[in-house]
Amino acid sequence: MRSIWKGSIGFGLVNIPVKLYSAVQNSGLDLDMLDGKDHSRIKFQRVNEQTHKEVPYNKIVKGYMLNEQYVILEQQDFEDASPEKTKMIELENFVDISEINPIYYETSYYAEPETQGKKAYALLLKALQKSNKAGVARFVLRSSENLCVIHPMDHVLVVTKIRFAEEVRSAEDIKTPALDTISKKELDVGLALIKQYTSPFKIDQFKDEYTGELLKIIKAKAKGKRTPVKKLKPREESGTDLYEQLMQSLSKKGA
C-alpha cells in the first residue's frame, strides 16, 4: 500500500510520527466507459469553457468567486490558513465512540508509526484499549480541514474521518408518523421480532451479492453464454393489518 499522508499525532506534548494508509476499498467492479460503436475507451478532458481547448493539469489553479470575481489560491495560501494542522493530527478530547451517531462517519485510514514513534504509538494504542475511549482530532488532508476520531482496532490505530455538524442536514422537514399511533400489543410483537432476529454482528457474513452476480454474468458473456436470471420471488400477501403482519413474521422466523 502507498501512504496518502505523512505527519504526526499530537498526544499532549508527545508527537507520534505516522503515515496514513487507506483502510477501505470499493467492492464494486471497475467498469470503463466505452464508445458503443467501436468500444474505444472514453476519456474526460479538462477544457477551457471560453477557448474549448484542453488545459494541462499543471496549468490549472483553484479560485473562489467573491464579488463576481475569482480570487486565485496557491498552495501556500492553504498552508497559511492553518499551518499547525497541515502536518498534525491534534487530539483535542476523548469520548465514548458509542456517543458518535453513525450518520457522521465518512472513511477510515490505518495509522502506521515511523521508527522513532513506535513506543509512543504503542502507549496511545494501549491507553485507548484500556479506557474504551476514542480521541477526537482535526487535521488537514488535500487542502481541507477534517474532523476525525482515532480509535484502536486490534493492534492498529485507525483514523476515521467524521463530518462536521454543519455538514449534516436537519431532518425537521422530513414528515414522519406520530409514535402514539402504535398500540402496546403491536409494540410488544415488534420488540419480540427484533429479539428473534438479534445476533452478534459479524461483518464477514455480509457479502456484496450484486457484484458477485454481475461478475458471473460478465464471465459467462465472455464465453458467449448467458447465465440464468434469478426469478424474483413475490412476497406473499399478508393483508394490511400491522399486528397480523408482525405475528406472521414471528411465526415465519420461528419455522
C-alpha positions, 0 to 999 in steps of 0.5 A: 500500500502507498501512504496518502499522508505523512505527519504526526499525532499530537498526544499532549506534548508527545508527537507520534510520527505516522503515515496514513494508509487507506483502510477501505476499498470499493467492492464494486467492479471497475467498469470503463466507459466505452464508445458503443460503436467501436468500444474505444475507451472514453476519456474526460478532458479538462477544457477551457469553457471560453477557448474549448481547448484542453488545459494541462493539469499543471496549468490549472489553479483553484479560485473562489468567486467573491464579488463576481470575481475569482480570487486565485489560491496557491498552495501556500495560501492553504498552508497559511490558513492553518499551518499547525494542522497541515502536518498534525493530527491534534487530539483535542478530547476523548469520548465514548465512540458509542456517543458518535451517531453513525450518520457522521462517519465518512472513511477510515485510514490505518495509522502506521508509526515511523521508527522513532514513534513506535513506543509512543504509538504503542502507549496511545494504542494501549491507553485507548484499549484500556479506557474504551475511549476514542480521541477526537482530532482535526487535521488537514488532508488535500487542502481541507480541514477534517474532523476525525476520531482515532480509535484502536482496532486490534493492534492498529490505530485507525483514523476515521474521518467524521463530518462536521455538524454543519455538514449534516442536514436537519431532518425537521422537514422530513414528515414522519408518523406520530409514535402514539399511533402504535398500540402496546400489543403491536409494540410488544410483537415488534420488540419480540421480532427484533429479539428473534432476529438479534445476533452478534454482528459479524461483518464477514457474513455480509457479502456484496451479492450484486457484484458477485452476480454481475461478475458471473454474468460478465464471465459467462458473456465472455464465453458467449453464454448467458447465465440464468436470471434469478426469478424474483420471488413475490412476497406473499400477501399478508393483508394490511393489518400491522399486528397480523403482519408482525405475528406472521413474521414471528411465526415465519422466523420461528419455522 
